[in-house]
Amino acid sequence: MDIVRGLKPAIAEFTSLEQKLIVKVVKKLENNGFPIDDLTRVHLKKRILNDKDYYAKNEITFFVNPGVYKEDEFNWGIETITIDWEDPSVIRTPDGGIEFVVGNKIKPEDLVMNLYGMNDSYSYHSLLEDHDGIVKKINDILVTNDVEEIKNFASQGIVELIRNYLIVITAHNENVYEMAIRRIDHDLIDSNHFNELFEQYRLKIDINTSRIEVLDRFDPTFFPTPAPVPPIKNKF
């Protein structure tokens, strides 16, 4: 089992204009410490076929999935950056307003890119050094497990699951890990791959004994029906 990581394979199927925009954003992320070399997927909300599309508002979602972290450095491994473009002559006032020159013409290439949703630093999201080796060991245990409750999805293997699920693994010690799995947002789902699990799971996995324990499960789509409130009787 090999998980392909890195920017180049993650954007290989995008057009040259799409790659140009993604790389522009990636440079900003990298400067802030985002682990670009560990990328497993990049999703562009709107396709870019021409210059007009390039300068339209868009969103790029970056995945580092799965990831293995220290116990106190939990991170879902997904980052969505919103992009829009602005006339450099626009002046933003202290009260939140803007001032601009009416009728001012500007070339698209002179527009300034604004990024929203980017953290100032990603240093606290450091992956463990041997994270891919740990993922392989956990994958082998998952696909051969005999826990009836999780067989349906665990037997798919991690490479298949990360198509539509976020997997985060945190280390309790060098042998015991906790694995959280949850379905990604609907607009990021690839229906050609396994997507039948709707519940979120938290598993405890001992790679020394190959034992798996289900810590908890949660259905985010379930909303309990409120208990009926009896009518207030008028005493008069």
C-alpha positions in Angstrom: 0.0 0.0 0.0 1.5 3.3 -1.1 -0.1 6.7 -0.6 1.0 9.2 -3.3 2.1 12.5 -1.8 3.4 15.8 -3.1 2.2 18.8 -5.1 3.1 17.5 -8.6 1.0 14.3 -8.6 -1.8 16.1 -6.8 -2.3 18.7 -9.6 -1.3 16.6 -12.6 -4.8 16.4 -14.0 -5.5 20.2 -13.8 -5.2 22.5 -16.8 -2.1 24.8 -17.1 -4.1 27.8 -15.9 -5.5 25.8 -12.9 -2.0 24.7 -12.0 -0.7 28.3 -12.3 -3.3 29.5 -9.8 -2.8 26.5 -7.4 1.0 27.0 -7.4 0.6 30.7 -6.7 -1.4 29.8 -3.6 0.8 27.0 -2.6 3.8 29.3 -2.4 2.0 31.4 0.2 1.0 28.3 2.2 4.5 26.9 2.0 5.9 30.2 3.4 3.6 29.7 6.4 4.8 26.2 7.1 2.1 24.1 5.4 3.5 20.6 4.6 3.2 20.8 0.8 5.4 17.7 0.3 2.7 15.6 2.2 -0.2 16.7 0.0 -2.4 13.9 -1.1 -5.2 15.8 -3.0 -6.1 19.2 -4.3 -9.6 20.2 -5.1 -10.6 23.3 -7.1 -14.2 24.5 -6.6 -14.6 26.1 -10.1 -12.8 24.9 -13.2 -10.5 27.3 -15.0 -10.7 27.2 -18.8 -9.7 30.8 -19.7 -8.4 34.1 -18.3 -11.8 35.2 -17.2 -12.2 32.0 -15.1 -8.7 32.5 -13.7 -9.6 35.9 -12.2 -13.0 34.8 -10.9 -13.6 34.1 -7.2 -12.6 30.5 -6.4 -11.8 28.1 -3.6 -8.9 25.6 -3.4 -9.0 22.7 -0.9 -5.8 21.1 0.1 -5.6 17.6 1.7 -2.9 16.0 3.8 -4.8 12.8 4.3 -4.2 10.6 6.2 -1.9 12.2 8.7 -0.2 10.9 11.9 0.3 13.4 14.7 1.3 13.7 18.3 -1.6 13.2 20.7 -1.9 16.9 21.5 -1.6 18.1 17.9 -4.9 16.9 16.3 -5.5 18.2 12.8 -8.1 17.1 10.2 -5.6 17.6 7.4 -7.8 19.7 5.2 -7.4 23.4 4.4 -9.7 25.5 2.2 -8.4 28.8 0.8 -10.8 31.3 -0.8 -9.3 33.5 -3.6 -10.6 36.8 -5.0 -8.9 39.6 -6.9 -8.9 43.4 -6.3 -7.9 46.6 -8.1 -4.6 47.7 -6.5 -5.9 51.3 -6.5 -8.6 50.5 -4.1 -8.1 52.0 -0.6 -9.5 50.4 2.5 -10.5 52.9 5.2 -10.2 52.2 8.9 -13.9 52.0 9.3 -14.1 49.0 6.9 -15.1 51.0 3.8 -13.4 51.2 0.5 -12.5 54.1 -1.8 -11.9 53.6 -5.6 -11.6 55.7 -8.8 -14.8 55.6 -10.8 -14.1 54.5 -14.4 -10.6 53.4 -13.6 -9.4 50.7 -16.1 -7.0 48.0 -15.1 -5.5 45.0 -16.9 -6.4 41.6 -15.4 -2.7 40.8 -14.8 -2.4 43.9 -12.5 -5.1 42.7 -10.1 -4.0 41.8 -6.6 -4.8 38.4 -5.3 -6.5 38.2 -1.8 -6.5 35.0 0.2 -8.9 34.1 2.9 -8.8 31.2 5.4 -5.0 30.9 5.5 -3.3 30.5 8.9 -0.3 32.6 9.8 1.6 29.5 10.8 1.1 25.7 10.3 4.1 24.7 12.5 1.8 23.1 15.1 0.5 20.6 12.5 3.7 18.7 12.1 3.4 15.1 11.0 5.3 12.4 12.8 8.6 11.5 11.0 7.6 7.9 10.1 4.0 8.7 9.4 3.7 6.7 6.2 5.3 3.6 7.8 2.8 3.9 10.7 -0.1 4.3 8.2 1.0 1.1 6.4 1.0 -0.9 9.6 -2.4 0.4 10.6 -3.8 -0.3 7.1 -2.7 -4.0 7.3 -4.5 -4.4 10.6 -7.7 -2.7 9.3 -8.1 -4.8 6.2 -7.6 -8.1 8.1 -9.6 -7.2 11.2 -12.4 -9.4 12.5 -14.4 -6.6 14.3 -17.9 -7.1 12.8 -18.9 -3.5 13.4 -16.2 -1.9 11.2 -15.6 -4.6 8.6 -17.7 -2.9 5.9 -15.4 0.2 5.7 -12.2 -1.0 7.3 -11.8 -3.8 4.7 -11.7 -1.1 2.0 -8.2 -0.1 3.1 -6.9 3.4 3.7 -6.0 4.2 0.1 -9.6 3.7 -0.9 -11.1 5.4 2.2 -9.2 8.7 1.8 -11.0 9.3 -1.5 -14.1 10.3 0.5 -13.0 10.3 4.2 -10.7 12.3 6.3 -8.5 10.0 8.5 -6.5 11.4 11.4 -4.2 9.2 13.5 -2.7 10.4 16.8 0.0 8.6 18.7 -0.6 7.5 22.3 2.8 5.8 22.3 5.0 4.0 19.8 2.5 1.1 19.6 -1.0 2.5 20.4 -2.8 4.9 18.1 -6.2 6.5 17.9 -7.7 6.8 14.4 -10.6 9.1 13.6 -12.5 8.9 10.4 -15.2 11.1 9.0 -16.9 11.7 5.7 -15.9 14.8 3.7 -18.4 17.4 2.6 -20.8 16.4 -0.1 -19.4 18.6 -2.8 -16.0 16.9 -2.4 -17.3 13.3 -2.6 -16.2 11.1 -5.5 -19.1 8.8 -6.1 -16.9 6.4 -8.0 -15.3 5.3 -4.7 -16.6 3.9 -1.4 -18.9 6.4 0.3 -21.4 4.3 2.2 -20.1 5.2 5.7 -22.0 8.2 7.1 -21.0 7.8 10.8 -17.9 9.2 12.3 -15.7 6.6 14.1 -12.9 6.8 16.6 -10.8 3.6 16.9 -8.0 2.6 19.2 -5.4 0.4 17.3 -2.5 -1.4 18.9 0.0 -2.2 16.1 1.9 -4.6 18.4 -1.0 -6.9 19.1 -3.2 -5.9 16.0 -6.1 -5.3 18.3 -8.8 -2.8 17.3 -11.2 -1.2 19.8 -14.2 1.0 18.8 -14.0 4.0 21.2 -17.1 5.7 19.9 -19.3 6.4 16.8 -21.4 9.3 15.9 -23.9 9.9 13.2 -23.7 13.7 12.2 -26.9 13.3 10.1 -29.0 12.2 13.0 -31.2 14.8 14.7 -33.3 13.5 17.5 -37.0 14.4 17.5 -37.6 16.8 20.4 -39.8 15.4 23.2 -43.3 16.7 22.9 -44.2 19.5 25.3 -47.6 19.1 27.0 -49.9 22.1 26.6 -50.2 24.4 29.5 -53.6 24.1 31.2 -55.4 27.3 32.0 -56.3 27.2 35.7 -59.0 29.7 35.3 
